[in-house]
Amino acid sequence: MDKISSNAALLTTVATILALASTGGCQEKAPPASQGGTFSTELSTAAQKTEQYGAAEVTVKGQRGDNDPITSTGTYSWIDDIACDVTVNTAAARAQRLVKSSRMRLIVKDNAYYYQVNPRIKGKRWVRVEGTGVPSEQAAREAMVEADPTAALRAITNSHAVDDLGWETIRGTRAHHYRAKLDASRLGDDVENALGSALGGSSAIVDAWISRKDLPVRTTQTVGTYKVTIDFLKFGATTTITAPATSDTATLADVAESGIRQP
């Protein structure tokens, strides 16, 4: 499951950067007087309303360079710990030998990834991968806690260099477009090194489109050659996210013993 694990590690790196920025780790210069407080008020309101909902049905697309994007659609929850119950395009995840259908189901719950497989492995429908077991995911637990869709909103709200790009139409909804650039050198050596080695960049660009209802329609985070786009389709819990039963869950060791190899 190397491709999926690598994608998860990249998403976690992006999440870590945004988490640091959103909690004030980005020490930027004071905003010029011309930017006033309007941006901050509108973005803060959007972040607060989104946090209060606690969950949403979303579509997430992660893409590095010209590689095929990995897309997921489903429920994303940030009420307590981060959790999601989504489907992912099987081919882009290179999981065709584990899943025969075009989409595979993925659940993230309690710092673990659960992949639904078909055919079953040792009679079990799920494979569990611990967050800390994903390659390059050294701070998986901390990052996953912060890796909610509101992180991008908090990051752009706390940034002192926000550009107002005007009103645009996103999926039929009029939305106010804001953009902020986060300088890696202001986020500490660890993040700067991660940006350079893992994602090939030295800064993160965060975009947010806010509707007249003060809710995000879309956010994007671009770090080097990697870009994550989140489309918010419906706010509020659309399904209860629960981890699969232990009795129906296999391990990576079980996958190896079954002789299944990634293409």
Secondary structure, DSSP 8 states (H G I E B T S, - for coil): -HHHHHHHHHHHHHHHHHHHHHTT--------GGGTTHHHHHHHHHHHHHHHH-EEEEEEEEEETTS--EEEEEEEE-SSS-EEEEEEETTTTT-TTTB-SSEEEEEEETTEEEEEEEEEETTEEEEEEEGGGSTT-TTHHHHHHH-STHHHHHHHHH-S-EEEEEEEEETTEEEEEEEEEEEGGGS-HHHHHHHHHHSS-SEEEEEEEEETTS-EEEEEEEETTEEEEEEEEEES-SS------GGGEE-HHHHHHHT----
